[in-house]
Amino acid sequence: MSAVSRAPQRSNSATGVQDTGVRDLHARPPRLRARRRAVVTAGTAAAALLLTACGSGGASDGGGNTNFVTGTDGISTADKGERATAPELSGKTLEGEPLDVADFRGKVVVLNVWGSWCNPCRAEAKYFAKVSEEYADRGVQFVGINTRDSSAGSALAFEKDFGITYPSLYDPTGKLMLRFEKGTLNPQAIPSTLILDRDGGIAARSLTALSEERLLKMLEPVLAEK
């Protein structure tokens, strides 16, 4: 006698189709399917961001109706009056303190996306530490966005090694980077550096590690604006 017993077949009188009693084991309730799709979508977005991590740059994203141009030096700029406003960038710092970039309106903000695991980030860190101190009394505020570090401890050790004293938002999953609109001067790689003007507009962007000279080339024209 077979070890597998089958449920008796039943006929659906309305359709004439026999019900074998066997259920599709792969079928999922609608709510479970929707939840699975949401997880896959979020994972895909995170994976796309990870693919650009610690690279030499991302897509130029220029031309068309983007209202910015990219020079041969890799620095993209947008004219005053044609700049996208930076999204809300707030959260906890590496030290666990609340920080909102919008609180620095009225200053020029240098926004650097970095990770302690990223070699190009290590290469540029000393220049950011130096320029942030030299321009601190000139209406310039440096802010970091630390990402892909599984713990704040390694990021804090990085800052100590390179003498970085300005705050960094702790964003291990990259959620803050995903807030930027496509087609704007958004951060597409790690490292990325953005210059925000005094009104919070995104004035310049680099998707590669910066020397002191290139960092100042991004910063000083925006600082000189009235």
PASEBA-1860 file (N, C-alpha, C; in nm, 3 decimals):
! residues 226
1> MSAVSRAP> 0.085/-0.120/0.000/0.000/0.000/0.000/0.088/0.124/0.000 ~ 0.054/0.223/-0.076/0.137/0.344/-0.085/0.141/0.414/0.048 ~ 0.262/0.472/0.082/0.279/0.544/0.209/0.217/0.681/0.203 ~ 0.186/0.727/0.083/0.127/0.861/0.068/-0.021/0.846/0.043 ~ -0.101/0.903/0.131/-0.246/0.895/0.112/-0.295/1.020/0.044 ~ -0.389/1.005/-0.043/-0.442/1.119/-0.115/-0.581/1.152/-0.066 ~ -0.611/1.282/-0.062/-0.744/1.324/-0.022/-0.842/1.287/-0.131 ~ -0.961/1.251/-0.095/-1.060/1.215/-0.198/-1.091/1.333/-0.289
9> QRSNSATG> -1.112/1.302/-0.416/-1.142/1.407/-0.513/-1.286/1.454/-0.496 ~ -1.302/1.585/-0.507/-1.435/1.644/-0.495/-1.463/1.725/-0.620 ~ -1.585/1.727/-0.660/-1.624/1.801/-0.779/-1.689/1.931/-0.739 ~ -1.644/2.041/-0.803/-1.705/2.171/-0.781/-1.827/2.180/-0.870 ~ -1.944/2.180/-0.810/-2.067/2.177/-0.889/-2.086/2.300/-0.974 ~ -2.025/2.411/-0.932/-2.044/2.537/-1.006/-1.960/2.540/-1.133 ~ -1.839/2.478/-1.126/-1.747/2.487/-1.240/-1.725/2.356/-1.310 ~ -1.761/2.247/-1.240/-1.736/2.117/-1.301/-1.592/2.075/-1.291
17> VQDTGVRD> -1.508/2.151/-1.219/-1.366/2.120/-1.205/-1.347/2.038/-1.079 ~ -1.272/1.929/-1.089/-1.248/1.847/-0.973/-1.146/1.909/-0.880 ~ -1.174/1.905/-0.750/-1.081/1.951/-0.646/-1.008/1.830/-0.594 ~ -0.881/1.819/-0.621/-0.804/1.701/-0.582/-0.768/1.703/-0.435 ~ -0.787/1.818/-0.369/-0.749/1.829/-0.229/-0.602/1.862/-0.210 ~ -0.526/1.871/-0.321/-0.384/1.903/-0.312/-0.366/2.053/-0.326 ~ -0.299/2.115/-0.235/-0.278/2.259/-0.237/-0.142/2.292/-0.297 ~ -0.134/2.404/-0.367/-0.007/2.451/-0.424/0.082/2.501/-0.311
25> LHARPPRL> 0.191/2.427/-0.284/0.278/2.463/-0.173/0.354/2.591/-0.199 ~ 0.362/2.635/-0.326/0.437/2.756/-0.359/0.350/2.881/-0.356 ~ 0.220/2.864/-0.341/0.132/2.981/-0.338/0.151/3.057/-0.208 ~ 0.146/3.188/-0.214/0.163/3.272/-0.095/0.043/3.363/-0.082 ~ 0.003/3.392/0.040/-0.104/3.490/0.059/-0.065/3.623/-0.001 ~ -0.160/3.706/-0.049/-0.128/3.836/-0.112/-0.043/3.924/-0.022 ~ -0.071/3.926/0.109/0.005/4.013/0.199/0.150/3.971/0.206 ~ 0.178/3.838/0.207/0.314/3.789/0.212/0.388/3.822/0.084
33> RARRRAVV> 0.317/3.807/-0.033/0.380/3.841/-0.160/0.418/3.988/-0.166 ~ 0.329/4.077/-0.117/0.357/4.221/-0.119/0.477/4.253/-0.030 ~ 0.484/4.187/0.085/0.596/4.212/0.176/0.727/4.166/0.114 ~ 0.722/4.051/0.044/0.842/4.000/-0.022/0.889/4.094/-0.131 ~ 0.793/4.150/-0.210/0.830/4.246/-0.315/0.896/4.369/-0.255 ~ 0.846/4.418/-0.141/0.904/4.537/-0.077/1.046/4.511/-0.033 ~ 1.072/4.390/0.022/1.206/4.356/0.066/1.302/4.348/-0.052 ~ 1.255/4.287/-0.162/1.338/4.276/-0.281/1.371/4.412/-0.337
41> TAGTAAAA> 1.271/4.504/-0.341/1.293/4.639/-0.393/1.397/4.713/-0.310 ~ 1.384/4.707/-0.178/1.480/4.774/-0.090/1.619/4.715/-0.107 ~ 1.625/4.581/-0.120/1.754/4.517/-0.138/1.820/4.555/-0.269 ~ 1.739/4.569/-0.374/1.793/4.609/-0.504/1.851/4.748/-0.499 ~ 1.782/4.841/-0.431/1.832/4.978/-0.418/1.964/4.980/-0.342 ~ 1.970/4.903/-0.233/2.093/4.900/-0.155/2.207/4.838/-0.235 ~ 2.175/4.733/-0.313/2.278/4.668/-0.394/2.332/4.762/-0.501 ~ 2.243/4.840/-0.561/2.286/4.935/-0.664/2.381/5.037/-0.607
49> LLLTACGS> 2.352/5.082/-0.484/2.439/5.177/-0.418/2.573/5.114/-0.386 ~ 2.570/4.988/-0.341/2.692/4.920/-0.304/2.784/4.901/-0.423 ~ 2.726/4.882/-0.544/2.807/4.862/-0.663/2.896/4.983/-0.692 ~ 2.854/5.102/-0.650/2.933/5.222/-0.675/3.027/5.253/-0.561 ~ 3.023/5.171/-0.456/3.101/5.202/-0.337/3.250/5.200/-0.367 ~ 3.319/5.302/-0.318/3.463/5.312/-0.327/3.513/5.301/-0.470 ~ 3.434/5.351/-0.565/3.472/5.348/-0.705/3.538/5.479/-0.746 ~ 3.576/5.485/-0.870/3.638/5.606/-0.922/3.537/5.710/-0.965
57> GGASDGGG> 3.408/5.677/-0.952/3.305/5.773/-0.988/3.181/5.702/-1.033 ~ 3.076/5.780/-1.057/2.951/5.723/-1.104/2.916/5.779/-1.239 ~ 2.793/5.762/-1.277/2.747/5.819/-1.404/2.755/5.970/-1.398 ~ 2.786/6.031/-1.510/2.800/6.177/-1.511/2.667/6.244/-1.482 ~ 2.557/6.179/-1.525/2.423/6.232/-1.496/2.405/6.373/-1.546 ~ 2.483/6.413/-1.643/2.476/6.550/-1.692/2.401/6.560/-1.823 ~ 2.392/6.681/-1.876/2.324/6.701/-2.002/2.174/6.705/-1.984 ~ 2.103/6.715/-2.094/1.957/6.717/-2.087/1.906/6.832/-2.006
65> NTNFVTGT> 1.815/6.803/-1.913/1.754/6.907/-1.830/1.807/6.909/-1.688 ~ 1.930/6.861/-1.668/1.983/6.850/-1.533/2.036/6.983/-1.478 ~ 2.061/7.082/-1.565/2.104/7.215/-1.522/2.240/7.216/-1.454 ~ 2.326/7.120/-1.488/2.463/7.128/-1.440/2.556/7.072/-1.545 ~ 2.683/7.107/-1.533/2.783/7.062/-1.629/2.899/6.999/-1.552 ~ 2.966/6.904/-1.620/3.081/6.838/-1.560/3.205/6.875/-1.638 ~ 3.304/6.931/-1.568/3.428/6.971/-1.632/3.521/6.855/-1.655 ~ 3.630/6.880/-1.724/3.729/6.776/-1.752/3.797/6.727/-1.624
73> DGISTADK> 3.788/6.805/-1.518/3.846/6.766/-1.390/3.753/6.676/-1.309 ~ 3.635/6.644/-1.365/3.541/6.558/-1.296/3.452/6.629/-1.196 ~ 3.467/6.760/-1.184/3.385/6.838/-1.091/3.262/6.890/-1.165 ~ 3.145/6.858/-1.112/3.019/6.904/-1.171/2.970/7.026/-1.094 ~ 2.919/7.125/-1.166/2.873/7.249/-1.103/2.737/7.290/-1.159 ~ 2.663/7.360/-1.076/2.533/7.415/-1.118/2.533/7.565/-1.087 ~ 2.482/7.643/-1.182/2.478/7.788/-1.162/2.380/7.825/-1.051 ~ 2.408/7.935/-0.986/2.318/7.985/-0.883/2.181/8.013/-0.946
81> GERATAPE> 2.075/7.973/-0.881/1.941/7.988/-0.934/1.893/7.864/-1.007 ~ 1.984/7.771/-1.037/1.947/7.647/-1.106/1.988/7.525/-1.024 ~ 2.002/7.544/-0.896/2.050/7.437/-0.810/1.936/7.366/-0.739 ~ 1.945/7.236/-0.734/1.850/7.157/-0.656/1.880/7.173/-0.508 ~ 1.777/7.176/-0.428/1.795/7.186/-0.283/1.828/7.049/-0.227 ~ 1.924/7.044/-0.138/1.960/6.917/-0.075/1.842/6.862/0.005 ~ 1.824/6.732/0.007/1.713/6.674/0.084/1.740/6.686/0.234 ~ 1.642/6.646/0.313/1.662/6.644/0.458/1.771/6.544/0.492
89> LSGKTLEG> 1.873/6.593/0.560/1.986/6.509/0.601/2.003/6.525/0.751 ~ 1.941/6.437/0.824/1.944/6.447/0.970/1.952/6.308/1.030 ~ 1.993/6.303/1.155/2.005/6.175/1.224/2.099/6.189/1.340 ~ 2.163/6.079/1.375/2.260/6.076/1.485/2.401/6.076/1.429 ~ 2.490/6.145/1.498/2.631/6.144/1.460/2.697/6.015/1.509 ~ 2.823/5.999/1.473/2.898/5.882/1.519/2.906/5.878/1.672 ~ 2.897/5.995/1.734/2.900/6.003/1.880/2.762/5.988/1.943 ~ 2.659/5.973/1.858/2.524/5.955/1.908/2.449/6.084/1.934
97> EPLDVADF> 2.500/6.196/1.885/2.435/6.326/1.904/2.346/6.358/1.783 ~ 2.232/6.426/1.805/2.145/6.463/1.692/2.211/6.570/1.606 ~ 2.190/6.560/1.475/2.246/6.659/1.382/2.153/6.671/1.263 ~ 2.130/6.796/1.221/2.049/6.826/1.104/2.127/6.925/1.018 ~ 2.160/6.885/0.897/2.240/6.972/0.809/2.169/7.103/0.782 ~ 2.037/7.104/0.785/1.960/7.227/0.760/1.990/7.335/0.864 ~ 2.039/7.297/0.981/2.074/7.394/1.084/2.192/7.482/1.044 ~ 2.264/7.442/0.939/2.381/7.518/0.895/2.348/7.612/0.779
105> RGKVVVLN> 2.220/7.633/0.751/2.183/7.731/0.648/2.244/7.866/0.684 ~ 2.294/7.935/0.583/2.366/8.060/0.607/2.517/8.039/0.598 ~ 2.559/7.912/0.604/2.699/7.876/0.584/2.713/7.794/0.456 ~ 2.834/7.790/0.403/2.864/7.698/0.295/2.899/7.564/0.359 ~ 2.834/7.458/0.314/2.855/7.326/0.373/2.931/7.236/0.276 ~ 3.036/7.175/0.327/3.109/7.072/0.252/3.062/6.938/0.306 ~ 2.995/6.861/0.220/2.934/6.734/0.260/3.014/6.620/0.198 ~ 3.076/6.540/0.282/3.161/6.432/0.234/3.107/6.296/0.276
113> VWGSWCNP> 3.080/6.209/0.177/3.034/6.073/0.203/3.156/5.981/0.207 ~ 3.171/5.906/0.315/3.293/5.828/0.333/3.268/5.702/0.414 ~ 3.367/5.613/0.412/3.366/5.493/0.496/3.508/5.463/0.539 ~ 3.524/5.411/0.658/3.659/5.382/0.709/3.726/5.270/0.631 ~ 3.648/5.188/0.561/3.696/5.074/0.486/3.741/5.112/0.344 ~ 3.722/5.238/0.308/3.741/5.285/0.170/3.878/5.351/0.153 ~ 3.964/5.291/0.072/4.100/5.344/0.055/4.104/5.485/-0.004 ~ 4.023/5.519/-0.108/4.022/5.657/-0.155/3.979/5.756/-0.046
121> CRAEAKYF> 3.890/5.712/0.044/3.850/5.799/0.155/3.968/5.828/0.246 ~ 4.050/5.728/0.267/4.169/5.747/0.351/4.267/5.841/0.283 ~ 4.274/5.834/0.151/4.369/5.918/0.078/4.333/6.066/0.087 ~ 4.203/6.098/0.092/4.161/6.238/0.093/4.139/6.294/0.233 ~ 4.134/6.208/0.334/4.093/6.250/0.468/4.180/6.362/0.525 ~ 4.310/6.354/0.503/4.399/6.455/0.561/4.372/6.594/0.503 ~ 4.329/6.599/0.378/4.299/6.729/0.317/4.169/6.787/0.373 ~ 4.073/6.702/0.398/3.948/6.748/0.458/3.971/6.798/0.600
129> AKVSEEYA> 4.054/6.728/0.675/4.085/6.772/0.811/4.153/6.909/0.810 ~ 4.248/6.927/0.719/4.324/7.052/0.710/4.236/7.170/0.668 ~ 4.162/7.152/0.558/4.081/7.262/0.505/3.966/7.295/0.600 ~ 3.908/7.196/0.667/3.798/7.223/0.760/3.843/7.314/0.874 ~ 3.964/7.298/0.920/4.016/7.383/1.028/4.051/7.522/0.976 ~ 4.109/7.528/0.858/4.151/7.657/0.802/4.032/7.746/0.765 ~ 3.918/7.686/0.731/3.802/7.763/0.686/3.690/7.769/0.790 ~ 3.715/7.720/0.909/3.610/7.715/1.011/3.558/7.853/1.049
137> DRGVQFVG> 3.646/7.953/1.046/3.604/8.089/1.084/3.567/8.174/0.964 ~ 3.543/8.111/0.849/3.508/8.183/0.727/3.368/8.146/0.677 ~ 3.289/8.093/0.768/3.151/8.059/0.730/3.139/7.929/0.654 ~ 3.229/7.835/0.680/3.226/7.705/0.614/3.209/7.596/0.720 ~ 3.116/7.504/0.695/3.093/7.392/0.785/3.111/7.260/0.711 ~ 3.200/7.178/0.759/3.218/7.044/0.704/3.128/6.946/0.779 ~ 3.065/6.856/0.704/2.983/6.750/0.762/3.011/6.622/0.685 ~ 3.033/6.513/0.757/3.053/6.385/0.692/2.925/6.302/0.696
145> INTRDSSA> 2.914/6.210/0.603/2.812/6.104/0.610/2.888/5.972/0.604 ~ 2.898/5.906/0.717/2.969/5.779/0.723/2.872/5.667/0.685 ~ 2.914/5.583/0.591/2.826/5.477/0.544/2.900/5.345/0.527 ~ 2.825/5.235/0.537/2.875/5.099/0.519/2.970/5.054/0.629 ~ 2.984/5.130/0.734/3.059/5.083/0.850/2.963/5.011/0.943 ~ 2.993/4.887/0.978/2.901/4.808/1.060/2.893/4.855/1.204 ~ 2.992/4.930/1.247/2.989/4.987/1.382/3.051/5.126/1.378 ~ 3.008/5.210/1.471/3.062/5.346/1.477/3.207/5.346/1.525
153> GSALAFEK> 3.247/5.241/1.595/3.382/5.237/1.653/3.492/5.250/1.549 ~ 3.482/5.176/1.438/3.586/5.184/1.335/3.588/5.321/1.268 ~ 3.471/5.382/1.253/3.464/5.516/1.193/3.526/5.620/1.287 ~ 3.500/5.608/1.416/3.559/5.701/1.513/3.711/5.686/1.517 ~ 3.760/5.564/1.503/3.905/5.541/1.499/3.965/5.607/1.375 ~ 3.893/5.599/1.262/3.936/5.665/1.138/3.951/5.815/1.161 ~ 3.849/5.876/1.221/3.853/6.020/1.246/3.971/6.057/1.337 ~ 3.995/5.977/1.436/4.107/6.005/1.527/4.239/5.995/1.454
161> DFGITYPS> 4.254/5.894/1.369/4.379/5.875/1.294/4.412/5.994/1.205 ~ 4.307/6.055/1.145/4.330/6.162/1.048/4.301/6.301/1.105 ~ 4.272/6.310/1.233/4.252/6.441/1.296/4.126/6.512/1.250 ~ 4.023/6.437/1.217/3.897/6.498/1.173/3.814/6.536/1.295 ~ 3.779/6.663/1.302/3.706/6.712/1.420/3.562/6.752/1.389 ~ 3.525/6.760/1.262/3.387/6.797/1.228/3.296/6.674/1.242 ~ 3.165/6.694/1.257/3.074/6.581/1.282/3.042/6.502/1.156 ~ 3.008/6.376/1.177/2.962/6.290/1.068/2.833/6.220/1.109
169> LYDPTGKL> 2.734/6.224/1.021/2.613/6.146/1.042/2.646/5.998/1.021 ~ 2.592/5.914/1.106/2.615/5.770/1.094/2.502/5.709/1.013 ~ 2.535/5.659/0.894/2.435/5.610/0.799/2.481/5.475/0.742 ~ 2.483/5.370/0.826/2.543/5.244/0.783/2.475/5.178/0.664 ~ 2.347/5.202/0.641/2.276/5.136/0.531/2.263/5.224/0.407 ~ 2.313/5.347/0.412/2.308/5.434/0.294/2.174/5.498/0.268 ~ 2.087/5.506/0.369/1.954/5.563/0.348/1.959/5.710/0.312 ~ 2.052/5.784/0.369/2.060/5.928/0.342/2.098/5.954/0.196
177> MLRFEKGT> 2.186/5.873/0.141/2.225/5.890/0.001/2.108/5.867/-0.093 ~ 2.017/5.779/-0.056/1.904/5.748/-0.141/1.797/5.857/-0.139 ~ 1.811/5.956/-0.052/1.714/6.065/-0.046/1.734/6.167/-0.158 ~ 1.852/6.168/-0.219/1.880/6.264/-0.325/1.804/6.225/-0.451 ~ 1.749/6.323/-0.520/1.673/6.297/-0.641/1.766/6.265/-0.758 ~ 1.720/6.172/-0.842/1.794/6.142/-0.963/1.790/6.263/-1.056 ~ 1.901/6.286/-1.125/1.908/6.399/-1.216/1.961/6.525/-1.149 ~ 1.992/6.516/-1.019/2.053/6.628/-0.949/2.199/6.594/-0.923
185> LNPQAIPS> 2.269/6.689/-0.863/2.407/6.660/-0.824/2.404/6.574/-0.697 ~ 2.378/6.447/-0.717/2.363/6.356/-0.603/2.489/6.271/-0.583 ~ 2.510/6.221/-0.463/2.626/6.134/-0.439/2.600/5.996/-0.495 ~ 2.685/5.951/-0.586/2.666/5.823/-0.653/2.778/5.725/-0.624 ~ 2.876/5.764/-0.547/2.991/5.679/-0.521/3.043/5.710/-0.381 ~ 3.131/5.627/-0.336/3.199/5.650/-0.209/3.348/5.648/-0.237 ~ 3.418/5.760/-0.220/3.369/5.886/-0.164/3.296/5.973/-0.267 ~ 3.210/6.059/-0.215/3.149/6.168/-0.291/3.158/6.294/-0.206
193> TLILDRDG> 3.172/6.408/-0.271/3.174/6.535/-0.199/3.080/6.633/-0.268 ~ 2.996/6.696/-0.189/2.904/6.799/-0.238/2.934/6.930/-0.167 ~ 2.917/7.041/-0.239/2.924/7.174/-0.180/2.783/7.232/-0.181 ~ 2.730/7.264/-0.064/2.598/7.326/-0.053/2.616/7.475/-0.031 ~ 2.543/7.556/-0.107/2.554/7.701/-0.089/2.480/7.745/0.038 ~ 2.480/7.873/0.064/2.424/7.924/0.190/2.273/7.902/0.203 ~ 2.208/7.874/0.089/2.064/7.848/0.091/2.031/7.698/0.088 ~ 2.134/7.614/0.095/2.111/7.471/0.092/2.105/7.412/-0.047
201> GIAARSLT> 2.139/7.491/-0.151/2.141/7.440/-0.287/2.270/7.364/-0.316 ~ 2.260/7.259/-0.398/2.378/7.178/-0.431/2.453/7.246/-0.545 ~ 2.568/7.304/-0.512/2.641/7.386/-0.608/2.748/7.310/-0.684 ~ 2.806/7.208/-0.623/2.916/7.136/-0.688/2.922/6.994/-0.634 ~ 2.980/6.905/-0.715/2.991/6.765/-0.677/3.116/6.703/-0.736 ~ 3.181/6.616/-0.659/3.288/6.531/-0.709/3.257/6.387/-0.667 ~ 3.283/6.293/-0.757/3.258/6.152/-0.729/3.389/6.074/-0.713 ~ 3.497/6.145/-0.692/3.627/6.081/-0.671/3.695/6.142/-0.550
209> ALSEERLL> 3.800/6.076/-0.502/3.879/6.132/-0.392/3.941/6.264/-0.436 ~ 3.950/6.359/-0.343/3.995/6.493/-0.375/4.132/6.524/-0.313 ~ 4.212/6.595/-0.389/4.333/6.656/-0.334/4.292/6.787/-0.269 ~ 4.382/6.848/-0.197/4.351/6.978/-0.137/4.319/7.081/-0.245 ~ 4.393/7.077/-0.355/4.372/7.173/-0.463/4.232/7.160/-0.524 ~ 4.188/7.038/-0.549/4.056/7.018/-0.610/3.944/7.048/-0.511 ~ 3.968/7.020/-0.383/3.868/7.053/-0.282/3.847/7.204/-0.277 ~ 3.955/7.280/-0.278/3.944/7.426/-0.275/3.883/7.479/-0.405
217> KMLEPVLA> 3.910/7.410/-0.516/3.853/7.453/-0.644/3.701/7.441/-0.641 ~ 3.648/7.345/-0.566/3.503/7.332/-0.551/3.449/7.435/-0.452 ~ 3.521/7.455/-0.343/3.471/7.533/-0.231/3.475/7.684/-0.254 ~ 3.588/7.735/-0.302/3.608/7.879/-0.302/3.512/7.957/-0.390 ~ 3.476/7.910/-0.510/3.378/7.989/-0.588/3.244/8.003/-0.518 ~ 3.200/7.900/-0.448/3.072/7.907/-0.376/3.086/7.999/-0.255 ~ 3.198/7.993/-0.190/3.222/8.080/-0.074/3.226/8.227/-0.115 ~ 3.272/8.255/-0.237/3.284/8.392/-0.284/3.150/8.452/-0.327
225> EK> 3.045/8.370/-0.339/2.915/8.420/-0.381/2.855/8.511/-0.277 ~ 2.785/8.612/-0.322/2.719/8.707/-0.231/2.571/8.674/-0.217
END
